[in-house]
Structures are given as structure tokens and as C-alpha cells.
Amino acid sequence: MIPTAPRAARNRLAELILAALWDAGARDELLRVAMGSAPPRDWLEGLEERDATIVLERARRAAAVVRTRPLRRRDPSLMEALAAAADLFDAGLGFEAHEVLEPHWQRAGGGPCREALQGLIQIAVGYQHLANDNLAGAQMLLREGVQRLRRGRVEALDLTHFAQSVEAALDASLPDTSPLPAFPRTTPSLNVRSTRRNDA
């Protein structure tokens, strides 16, 4: 997982990444940002050099994810959203994985599917907190996420191994060098899986 930039740049990039999953114009813009030597000038206001480097790295990882994905509907099905979230999470983009799943969680009503989606979201955000050096917040969200995965269920998705992997990382005190657990998938990814290591 890699850190996020300050809120304004983080949100702007996340919106572009999510739009690039379904919109060809947004995809082209993301690829242009990723291929640059710095984020666009209007993105740099108030950013320190380290933050600009983070924005660029996140754009590059996101571009690698979306480059080979077929364009999807603006409002993807739950299975499409889960596949996109898996690719984003595995690329070290926990915040964006959470953003892809949140609309489905909000619409899920009650029951085991909502519980599982909230668990997946909490784990994605928990690992993002870890990358942002918020260990206490990371541990809390990861523990809650594991508990929700144990109570929840999403049809055609095995959550058990993911929950066990996150729990094992928690038991090992979340060392910086531990690999990210592979996000649960219903079908193999269209992308080449990134080397999942914690870059925080």
C-alpha cells in the first residue's frame, strides 16, 4: 500500500481513477497524468514535493490497473465493482478500492452482504491508514473489518482466506515489510498482478 496525498489532491485523483473505469476521456487523462514527470500544474497548489511524488505514483499504479480493463458501466454491478476494488487494492490503492465499493455498501440495506462490504471497505481503509503511518487507526479498522467478514457473505466470493490473512498480519503486529493479502476475487483478474508488498 502506498500513502495518500493531502485531501484535495487525494480526492481529485480518486475521482479521476474511478471515472477512468468507465469513461474513455477520464482514462486518457489518467494515462496522461501517469506518464508525466509531475502531476499537472493545477494539482500542485499547496503540495510539497513528497506529496507530488505520491500523487504521481498513485496515478501510475492506477493507470496500470485501468489500462487493460474493458470500460464498464458508470454504475457497475456489484461483481464488477468487487473486481475493480480487488485490482486497485492489489496495486496498493486502498482508498480507491474503498471508493469503488462504498456506493454498493450504501445501497445494500441490511444483512450479510452489507456486513461483508463494510468489512472489505474497513480493511482497504485500514491498510491505507497503515501506509499513512496511522497504526492505531489501521489496527482498529482491520480488526473490525475481519469481524464483519466473518459475519458477512457475498455470493461467489470466498472471504475466509482474506480474513485469515489480515488477522495473521494483525497478530504479527503489521510489520512494514509484510505483503498485502490478496483481495478476494470471483474470477481471475484481467491484469497482471502487481508484486504485493507494503511500500509504506
C-alpha atoms as one frame of an Amber mdcrd trajectory, in Angstrom:
protein
   0.000   0.000   0.000   1.269   3.471  -0.731   0.407   6.658   1.200  -2.196
   9.143   0.082  -1.548  12.810  -0.670  -3.350  15.595   1.230  -7.140  15.516
   0.955  -7.770  17.794  -2.040  -5.226  16.060  -4.283  -6.226  12.632  -2.931
  -9.888  13.203  -3.721  -9.225  14.709  -7.137  -7.068  11.777  -8.162  -9.531
   9.232  -6.728 -12.392  10.792  -8.721 -10.308  10.581 -11.885  -9.321   6.966
 -11.212 -12.914   5.877 -10.598 -14.124   7.747 -13.677 -11.365   6.056 -15.720
 -13.007   2.697 -15.015 -15.998   3.647 -17.215 -15.131   6.818 -19.169 -12.628
   6.792 -22.057 -11.882  10.517 -21.677 -11.085  10.145 -17.971  -8.944   7.111
 -18.780  -6.961   9.153 -21.316  -6.492  11.945 -18.756  -5.305   9.467 -16.105
  -2.809   7.968 -18.546  -1.503  11.483 -19.359  -1.073  12.257 -15.646   0.675
   8.920 -15.090   3.081   9.447 -17.990   4.152  12.915 -16.833   7.184  13.726
 -14.755   4.958  15.609 -12.284   1.236  15.993 -11.626  -0.483  18.730 -13.678
   0.476  22.233 -12.508  -3.011  22.994 -11.143  -2.771  19.898  -8.923   0.421
  21.118  -7.245  -1.027  24.050  -5.316  -0.162  23.531  -1.669   1.607  20.209
  -2.274   5.083  19.521  -1.016   7.492  17.644  -3.278   6.872  14.379  -1.397
   3.107  14.760  -1.936   3.565  15.407  -5.654   5.641  12.219  -5.867   2.862
  10.284  -4.113   0.195  11.622  -6.498   2.308  10.632  -9.471   2.994   7.129
  -8.130  -0.688   6.562  -7.342  -1.612   7.748 -10.844   0.923   5.349 -12.356
  -0.384   2.401 -10.372  -3.975   3.271 -11.228  -3.087   3.639 -14.905  -1.588
   0.141 -14.853  -4.880  -1.141 -13.419  -7.252   0.608 -15.830  -5.108   0.357
 -18.976  -6.118  -3.250 -19.689  -9.608  -3.251 -18.168 -12.587  -3.035 -20.501
 -14.658   0.101 -19.943 -17.584  -0.672 -17.651 -20.920   0.945 -16.985 -20.935
   4.148 -14.966 -22.843   2.294 -12.261 -21.116  -1.112 -12.242 -22.691  -4.256
 -10.904 -21.500  -5.453  -7.520 -19.316  -8.116  -9.142 -17.731  -5.527 -11.471
 -17.114  -3.216  -8.509 -15.551  -6.047  -6.498 -13.222  -6.916  -9.392 -12.164
  -3.267  -9.743 -11.683  -2.954  -5.976  -9.513  -6.079  -5.982  -7.282  -4.718
  -8.743  -6.970  -1.339  -7.015  -6.256  -2.852  -3.602  -3.662  -5.229  -5.003
  -1.989  -2.237  -6.709  -1.648  -0.517  -3.321  -4.606   1.854  -3.757  -6.741
   1.139  -0.692  -8.520   4.486  -0.698  -9.742   3.980  -4.255 -10.773   0.377
  -3.543 -12.936   1.734  -0.722 -14.419   4.399  -3.013 -15.441   1.781  -5.616
 -17.277  -0.321  -3.019 -18.910   2.396  -0.949 -21.950   3.021  -3.215 -22.771
  -0.699  -3.140 -22.434  -0.782   0.650 -24.741   2.241   0.950 -27.400   0.540
  -1.201 -27.070  -2.906   0.357 -29.647  -2.407   3.088 -29.024  -4.832   5.929
 -27.860  -8.376   6.146 -24.748 -10.374   5.377 -23.868  -8.665   2.072 -23.807
  -5.202   3.657 -21.760  -6.582   6.547 -19.205  -8.137   4.175 -18.939  -4.998
   2.051 -18.359  -2.877   5.132 -15.660  -5.338   6.222 -13.918  -5.111   2.844
 -14.106  -1.307   2.963 -12.737  -1.183   6.505  -9.833  -3.430   5.574  -8.988
  -1.363   2.487  -9.059   1.832   4.552  -7.199   0.121   7.401  -4.284  -0.734
   5.137  -4.400   2.803   3.761  -4.120   4.130   7.328  -1.138   1.859   7.866
   0.553   3.300   4.771  -0.190   6.785   6.132   1.543   5.903   9.447  -1.668
   5.748  11.497  -1.051   2.416  13.225  -3.807   2.756  15.849  -6.427   3.630
  13.234  -5.203   0.819  10.982  -5.399  -1.807  13.710  -8.892  -0.754  14.770
 -10.292  -0.791  11.221  -8.584  -4.058  10.284  -9.900  -5.837  13.403 -13.431
  -4.550  12.827 -13.196  -5.462   9.147 -12.151  -9.036   9.928 -15.095  -9.411
  12.322 -17.519  -8.119   9.693 -16.115 -10.506   7.075 -16.699 -13.393   9.481
 -20.340 -12.352   9.908 -20.925 -11.323   6.312 -21.232 -13.019   2.965 -21.103
 -12.051  -0.683 -22.305 -14.709  -3.084 -19.499 -16.315  -5.137 -16.778 -14.679
  -3.036 -14.622 -16.545  -0.528 -13.910 -14.109   2.292 -12.406 -16.634   4.716
  -8.845 -16.682   3.411  -8.699 -12.882   3.177  -9.979 -12.509   6.756  -7.420
 -15.070   7.971  -4.578 -13.300   6.134  -5.497  -9.922   7.617  -5.810 -11.460
  11.069  -2.375 -13.092  10.705  -0.893  -9.695   9.782  -2.519  -8.171  12.866
  -1.106 -10.951  15.043   2.345 -10.199  13.604   1.898  -6.504  14.561   1.613
  -5.420  10.913   5.298  -5.254  10.010   6.148  -2.752   7.276   7.589  -5.453
   5.048   4.658  -7.854   5.158   2.897  -8.401   1.825  -0.659  -7.235   1.364
  -3.127 -10.101   1.440  -4.677 -10.787  -1.962  -8.124  -9.207  -2.135 -10.863
 -11.835  -2.627 -11.867 -12.426  -6.247 -14.641 -14.238  -8.027 -12.696 -14.594
 -11.274  -9.058 -14.142 -12.259  -8.017 -10.544 -12.865  -7.537  -9.266 -16.380
  -4.406  -7.509 -15.147  -1.007  -8.864 -14.325  -0.978  -8.955 -10.556   1.413
  -6.459  -9.035   4.031  -7.561  -6.584   2.055  -7.015  -3.449   4.376  -5.555
  -0.903   3.850  -2.814   1.607   5.609   0.282   0.291   4.698   2.412   3.284
